[in-house]
Amino acid sequence: MSPSKFKFNKRQIDSLPATATTSKSRETEYTDESCSGLKLIVNRQGRKRFLFRYTFNRVKRSMQLGEYPGLDIATARLIANGHKKELALGNDPKLLRDEQKSVPTFYEFSELHYLPFARVNKLTAKSDEGNLKMHFYPVWARKPLDQITQHDIQKRLDELLATRKPSTVNRLRSLILRILKLSVEWGFTSSNPGLHIKKLRENNLRQKFLDQSEVAIFMSACDADENKTQANALKFALLTGMRIGEICRAKWEDLTVDDANGSLYLPHTKAGLARTVILNKFALGIINQQKQYRKPNNPFIFPSHEAGKAITNPKKTFARIKKRARVLGNLRIHDLRHSFASILINSGNATLYDVQHLLGHHSPQTTTRYAHITSSRLRDVSNNVSDLVIEATNIQE
């Protein structure tokens, strides 16, 4: 039989049995030794929820905090400790909550509204959930959504900047601004306090573009790798400009091949929009190679050894290929996507508009990172004019 009082931990809570049907009580109550007043209630169906018990003006009261495991232990303690602070100030936490009930807390809005939306519409929903738990719930969990100010946001981002890169803080900024924007659109708040929070200048941006000789070395190193499926996925990234996650999730049913032409339909992308990728001849050649690795009851073009699953991010294979190639240095997998754009523009046949649509950029502003490549090509074209003028001048002389 489990003790009624212990230091709450996931392993022990998960193992708690449902209240016996023979018990006089319909529910069993457990007390957290680490946080006074925090209780865990288990009913006869085995469902578990957190409760906060306290005394105000000599009257015993209780508050429901949330159901476990949706509400984790750390957050439950955080909320309970917040209620105890209100008690110390002479306030009844339940009365305060009832007064603010029309506006959800940051935690409530994130868990009940934003994350369900993100899980359907964003590929990065798991990352968003982790970032909220790590960086924002500890400071804003109990804060009513309409009481988060511009100063609160700026202060939190500045705190994060002390230990993280500007690019990381910019992604966290985007997450918070998106949540606050949706709270306005969905009618929970009347204004967005994050509108004037400026994006940081990113000093850790680095991009590598493979030149013609490096492309040949990279492709040769891929061909020599023992894991043909993962090596083909990496070559496919260079030949299509697709994100590696999109490649890993690609399915045979979304592939269309008509004579020498082919395309791949992507139902879910980073931008949350479906798109169709045009496949060139070399990319179609890789698709044909993958037919020999096709597995029964596995829908993925690049299948894993595990039944019915796709490969995951091929980091180990990529590391082997870089080691074999020797000259690729600080190349990242995502740089294969950048190199695809570079090859397009340097071919002289593609504009930034073409690159935008081939890469699936939702906004043309994202594609402007390749503007310097365009400038370089235009400079070469301009030098051709210079050469012609010099040649014409020499002939006249």
C-alpha positions as CSV (number, residue, x, y, z in Angstrom):
1,M,0.0,0.0,0.0
2,S,1.3,3.4,-1.0
3,P,2.0,5.9,1.8
4,S,-0.4,8.8,2.0
5,K,2.4,11.3,2.4
6,F,5.5,11.4,0.3
7,K,7.7,13.7,-1.9
8,F,5.7,13.7,-5.2
9,N,7.7,12.2,-8.1
10,K,6.5,11.0,-11.5
11,R,7.5,7.3,-10.9
12,Q,5.6,7.0,-7.7
13,I,2.5,9.0,-8.8
14,D,2.3,6.9,-12.0
15,S,2.3,3.7,-9.9
16,L,-0.6,4.9,-7.6
17,P,-3.6,2.5,-7.9
18,A,-7.2,3.6,-8.4
19,T,-9.3,3.9,-5.3
20,A,-10.7,0.5,-4.4
21,T,-14.4,-0.1,-5.1
22,T,-14.7,-1.5,-1.6
23,S,-13.3,1.7,0.0
24,K,-15.8,3.8,1.9
25,S,-14.4,6.9,0.1
26,R,-14.7,7.4,-3.6
27,E,-11.3,9.1,-3.7
28,T,-7.9,8.7,-2.1
29,E,-5.9,11.8,-1.1
30,Y,-2.0,12.0,-1.0
31,T,0.1,14.8,0.4
32,D,3.3,16.3,-1.0
33,E,6.1,16.5,1.5
34,S,7.9,19.1,-0.5
35,C,5.0,21.6,-0.8
36,S,2.6,22.1,2.1
37,G,-1.0,22.2,1.0
38,L,-0.4,20.4,-2.3
39,K,-2.5,17.2,-2.6
40,L,-3.1,14.6,-5.2
41,I,-6.5,13.0,-5.5
42,V,-7.0,9.6,-7.1
43,N,-10.6,8.4,-7.9
44,R,-12.0,4.9,-8.6
45,Q,-11.3,5.2,-12.3
46,G,-7.6,5.9,-11.6
47,R,-7.8,9.5,-12.7
48,K,-5.5,11.9,-10.8
49,R,-5.8,15.6,-10.1
50,F,-3.9,18.2,-8.0
51,L,-5.7,20.0,-5.2
52,F,-4.5,22.9,-3.0
53,R,-5.8,22.9,0.6
54,Y,-5.5,26.0,2.8
55,T,-7.1,28.0,5.6
56,F,-8.3,31.5,5.2
57,N,-9.9,33.5,8.1
58,R,-10.1,30.2,10.0
59,V,-12.1,28.6,7.3
60,K,-10.7,25.5,5.5
61,R,-10.9,25.8,1.8
62,S,-9.6,24.0,-1.3
63,M,-8.8,24.7,-5.0
64,Q,-8.6,22.4,-8.0
65,L,-5.3,23.0,-9.8
66,G,-5.5,20.6,-12.7
67,E,-5.4,17.0,-13.8
68,Y,-2.2,15.0,-13.8
69,P,-0.2,14.4,-16.1
70,G,-1.5,17.4,-18.1
71,L,-0.4,19.5,-15.1
72,D,3.0,18.2,-14.2
73,I,4.4,18.1,-10.6
74,A,6.8,21.1,-11.0
75,T,4.1,23.3,-12.3
76,A,1.6,22.2,-9.7
77,R,4.1,23.1,-6.9
78,L,4.7,26.5,-8.7
79,I,1.0,27.3,-8.7
80,A,0.6,26.1,-5.1
81,N,3.5,28.3,-3.9
82,G,1.9,31.2,-5.7
83,H,-1.3,30.7,-3.8
84,K,0.7,30.6,-0.5
85,K,2.2,34.0,-1.4
86,E,-1.3,35.5,-1.8
87,L,-2.3,34.0,1.6
88,A,0.8,35.7,3.1
89,L,-0.4,39.0,1.7
90,G,-3.8,38.5,3.2
91,N,-5.6,37.5,0.0
92,D,-7.9,34.6,-0.6
93,P,-6.4,32.8,-3.7
94,K,-9.7,31.2,-4.7
95,L,-11.5,34.5,-4.6
96,L,-8.7,36.1,-6.7
97,R,-8.9,33.3,-9.2
98,D,-12.7,33.6,-9.5
99,E,-12.4,37.3,-10.1
100,Q,-9.9,36.7,-12.9
101,K,-11.7,33.7,-14.3
102,S,-12.9,35.5,-17.5
103,V,-9.2,35.9,-18.6
104,P,-7.1,32.7,-18.6
105,T,-3.7,32.6,-17.1
106,F,-0.7,32.3,-19.5
107,Y,-0.5,28.6,-18.6
108,E,-4.2,27.9,-19.1
109,F,-4.3,29.7,-22.5
110,S,-1.1,27.9,-23.7
111,E,-2.2,24.4,-22.6
112,L,-5.9,24.7,-23.5
113,H,-5.8,26.8,-26.6
114,Y,-2.4,27.5,-28.1
115,L,-0.8,24.0,-27.9
116,P,-3.8,22.1,-29.3
117,F,-3.8,24.6,-32.2
118,A,0.0,24.2,-32.7
119,R,-0.2,20.4,-32.7
120,V,-2.5,20.5,-35.7
121,N,-0.9,23.4,-37.6
122,K,2.8,23.4,-36.7
123,L,5.6,20.9,-37.1
124,T,7.4,22.5,-34.2
125,A,4.6,22.0,-31.7
126,K,6.7,19.7,-29.5
127,S,9.5,22.2,-29.5
128,D,7.0,24.9,-28.5
129,E,5.7,22.8,-25.6
130,G,9.2,22.2,-24.4
131,N,10.2,25.9,-24.6
132,L,7.1,27.0,-22.7
133,K,7.8,24.5,-19.9
134,M,11.4,25.4,-19.7
135,H,11.5,29.2,-20.2
136,F,8.0,30.7,-19.6
137,Y,5.9,28.6,-17.3
138,P,8.3,29.1,-14.4
139,V,7.7,32.9,-14.5
140,W,4.3,33.4,-16.0
141,A,2.3,30.2,-15.3
142,R,-0.2,31.9,-13.0
143,K,-0.1,35.4,-14.6
144,P,-3.4,36.4,-16.2
145,L,-2.9,36.7,-19.9
146,D,-4.0,40.4,-20.0
147,Q,-1.5,41.3,-17.3
148,I,1.6,40.3,-19.3
149,T,3.2,43.6,-20.2
150,Q,5.8,44.7,-22.8
151,H,8.3,45.1,-19.9
152,D,7.6,41.5,-18.8
153,I,8.4,40.2,-22.2
154,Q,11.5,42.3,-22.7
155,K,12.8,41.4,-19.2
156,R,12.3,37.7,-19.8
157,L,14.0,37.8,-23.2
158,D,16.9,39.8,-21.7
159,E,17.3,37.1,-19.0
160,L,17.4,34.4,-21.6
161,L,20.0,36.3,-23.7
162,A,22.4,36.0,-20.8
163,T,22.9,32.3,-21.5
164,R,21.6,31.8,-25.0
165,K,22.4,32.9,-28.5
166,P,20.5,35.8,-30.2
167,S,19.0,33.4,-32.8
168,T,17.6,31.2,-30.0
169,V,16.1,34.2,-28.2
170,N,14.6,35.4,-31.4
171,R,12.8,32.0,-31.8
172,L,11.5,32.3,-28.3
173,R,10.4,35.8,-29.0
174,S,8.5,34.6,-32.1
175,L,6.8,31.9,-30.0
176,I,5.6,34.4,-27.4
177,L,4.5,37.0,-29.9
178,R,2.5,34.3,-31.8
179,I,0.7,33.2,-28.6
180,L,-0.2,36.8,-27.7
181,K,-1.3,37.6,-31.3
182,L,-3.6,34.6,-31.3
183,S,-5.0,35.6,-27.9
184,V,-6.1,38.8,-29.5
185,E,-7.5,37.2,-32.6
186,W,-9.5,34.6,-30.6
187,G,-10.9,37.3,-28.3
188,F,-9.2,36.5,-25.0
189,T,-7.4,39.8,-24.8
190,S,-7.8,43.2,-26.4
191,S,-4.2,44.1,-27.2
192,N,-0.8,42.5,-27.9
193,P,1.9,43.8,-25.6
194,G,4.7,42.2,-27.8
195,L,4.1,44.4,-30.9
196,H,7.1,46.6,-30.2
197,I,9.6,44.0,-29.0
198,K,12.4,44.2,-31.5
199,K,14.2,41.2,-33.0
200,L,17.8,40.9,-32.0
201,R,20.6,41.2,-34.4
202,E,21.9,37.7,-34.9
203,N,25.6,37.5,-34.8
204,N,25.8,33.7,-35.0
205,L,24.3,33.3,-38.4
206,R,26.5,31.2,-40.7
207,Q,25.8,29.7,-44.1
208,K,27.9,27.5,-46.3
209,F,27.2,27.1,-49.9
210,L,28.8,24.1,-51.7
211,D,30.7,25.2,-54.9
212,Q,30.8,23.0,-58.0
213,S,33.9,21.0,-56.9
214,E,32.5,20.5,-53.3
215,V,29.2,19.2,-54.8
216,A,31.0,16.5,-56.7
217,I,33.0,15.5,-53.6
218,F,29.8,15.4,-51.5
219,M,27.9,13.3,-54.0
220,S,30.8,10.9,-54.3
221,A,31.1,10.6,-50.5
222,C,27.4,9.8,-50.3
223,D,27.7,7.1,-52.9
224,A,30.5,5.5,-50.8
225,D,28.5,5.4,-47.6
226,E,27.2,2.0,-46.3
227,N,23.8,3.4,-45.4
228,K,22.4,3.9,-48.8
229,T,18.9,5.1,-47.8
230,Q,20.2,7.8,-45.5
231,A,22.9,8.9,-48.0
232,N,20.2,9.1,-50.7
233,A,18.1,11.3,-48.4
234,L,21.1,13.7,-48.0
235,K,21.6,13.8,-51.8
236,F,17.9,14.4,-52.2
237,A,18.2,17.4,-49.9
238,L,20.8,19.0,-52.1
239,L,18.9,18.2,-55.3
240,T,15.5,19.5,-54.2
241,G,16.1,22.1,-51.5
242,M,13.7,20.2,-49.2
243,R,14.2,20.3,-45.4
244,I,15.5,17.0,-44.1
245,G,12.4,16.6,-41.9
246,E,10.2,16.9,-45.0
247,I,12.4,14.3,-46.8
248,C,12.1,11.9,-43.8
249,R,8.3,12.1,-43.8
250,A,7.9,11.8,-47.6
251,K,5.6,9.0,-48.7
252,W,5.2,7.0,-51.9
253,E,1.5,7.9,-52.1
254,D,2.4,11.6,-52.4
255,L,4.8,11.0,-55.3
256,T,3.7,11.7,-58.9
257,V,5.8,10.6,-61.9
258,D,4.7,11.1,-65.5
259,D,7.3,10.1,-68.1
260,A,10.4,12.0,-67.2
261,N,8.6,14.5,-65.0
262,G,7.9,14.1,-61.3
263,S,6.6,16.0,-58.2
264,L,6.3,15.3,-54.5
265,Y,3.3,16.6,-52.5
266,L,4.1,17.8,-49.0
267,P,0.9,17.9,-46.9
268,H,2.7,19.5,-43.9
269,T,5.5,22.0,-44.0
270,K,7.3,24.3,-41.5
271,A,5.0,27.1,-42.6
272,G,1.9,25.0,-41.9
273,L,1.0,25.0,-45.6
274,A,0.9,22.2,-48.1
275,R,3.1,22.5,-51.2
276,T,4.3,20.5,-54.2
277,V,8.0,20.0,-54.9
278,I,9.1,19.8,-58.5
279,L,11.6,16.9,-58.9
280,N,14.5,17.2,-61.4
281,K,15.9,14.2,-63.3
282,F,18.7,13.5,-60.8
283,A,16.2,13.6,-57.9
284,L,13.9,11.1,-59.8
285,G,17.0,8.9,-60.2
286,I,17.3,8.7,-56.4
287,I,13.6,7.9,-56.2
288,N,14.2,5.0,-58.6
289,Q,17.1,3.8,-56.4
290,Q,14.9,3.9,-53.3
291,K,12.5,1.5,-55.0
292,Q,14.9,-1.4,-54.3
293,Y,14.8,-0.4,-50.6
294,R,11.1,-0.2,-50.4
295,K,9.6,-2.3,-47.5
296,P,6.2,-4.0,-47.2
297,N,3.7,-2.0,-45.2
298,N,6.1,0.9,-44.9
299,P,4.7,4.1,-46.6
300,F,7.9,6.1,-46.5
301,I,10.2,6.7,-49.5
302,F,13.2,6.7,-47.1
303,P,12.3,3.8,-44.7
304,S,13.9,3.0,-41.3
305,H,15.0,-0.4,-40.3
306,E,12.1,-0.3,-37.8
307,A,8.9,-1.7,-39.2
308,G,6.5,1.0,-40.6
309,K,8.8,3.9,-39.7
310,A,10.8,6.5,-41.6
311,I,14.4,7.4,-41.0
312,T,15.1,10.2,-38.6
313,N,17.5,13.0,-38.9
314,P,20.6,11.2,-40.5
315,K,23.2,13.0,-38.4
316,K,25.6,10.1,-38.0
317,T,25.5,9.3,-41.7
318,F,26.2,13.0,-42.5
319,A,29.1,13.0,-40.1
320,R,30.6,10.0,-41.8
321,I,30.2,11.6,-45.2
322,K,31.8,14.8,-44.1
323,K,34.7,12.9,-42.6
324,R,35.1,10.9,-45.9
325,A,34.9,14.1,-48.0
326,R,37.4,16.0,-45.7
327,V,36.9,19.4,-47.3
328,L,33.3,20.1,-46.2
329,G,34.4,21.4,-42.8
330,N,31.5,23.2,-41.0
331,L,28.8,22.2,-43.4
332,R,25.4,21.5,-41.8
333,I,22.6,19.4,-43.2
334,H,20.5,22.5,-43.6
335,D,23.2,24.0,-45.7
336,L,22.3,21.5,-48.4
337,R,19.1,23.5,-48.8
338,H,21.0,26.7,-49.0
339,S,23.4,25.1,-51.6
340,F,20.4,24.1,-53.7
341,A,19.4,27.8,-53.9
342,S,23.0,28.9,-54.6
343,I,23.3,26.4,-57.5
344,L,20.0,27.7,-58.9
345,I,21.0,31.3,-58.9
346,N,24.6,30.7,-60.1
347,S,23.2,28.8,-63.0
348,G,22.0,32.1,-64.4
349,N,18.5,30.8,-65.1
350,A,16.8,31.4,-61.8
351,T,15.5,34.6,-60.0
352,L,14.8,35.1,-56.3
353,Y,11.2,34.6,-57.2
354,D,12.0,31.2,-58.6
355,V,14.0,30.3,-55.5
356,Q,11.2,31.4,-53.2
357,H,8.7,29.0,-54.8
358,L,11.1,26.1,-55.3
359,L,12.1,26.3,-51.6
360,G,8.5,26.9,-50.5
361,H,9.1,30.2,-48.7
362,H,5.9,31.7,-47.6
363,S,7.4,35.2,-47.6
364,P,9.8,36.7,-50.2
365,Q,11.7,38.3,-47.3
366,T,13.0,34.9,-46.3
367,T,14.5,34.4,-49.7
368,T,16.4,37.7,-49.6
369,R,19.3,35.9,-47.7
370,Y,20.3,34.8,-51.2
371,A,20.4,38.3,-52.6
372,H,24.2,38.5,-52.3
373,I,24.5,35.5,-54.6
374,T,22.4,37.3,-57.2
375,S,24.6,40.4,-56.8
376,S,27.7,38.3,-57.4
377,R,26.2,36.8,-60.6
378,L,25.1,40.3,-61.8
379,R,28.6,41.5,-61.2
380,D,30.0,38.8,-63.5
381,V,27.4,39.7,-66.1
382,S,28.4,43.4,-65.8
383,N,32.0,42.4,-66.2
384,N,31.1,40.7,-69.5
385,V,29.9,44.1,-70.8
386,S,33.2,45.6,-69.6
387,D,35.2,43.0,-71.4
388,L,33.2,43.7,-74.6
389,V,33.7,47.4,-74.4
390,I,37.5,46.9,-73.8
391,E,37.7,44.5,-76.7
392,A,35.8,47.0,-79.0
393,T,38.1,49.8,-77.9
394,N,41.2,47.8,-78.7
395,I,39.9,47.0,-82.2
396,Q,39.4,50.6,-83.0
397,E,42.9,51.5,-81.9
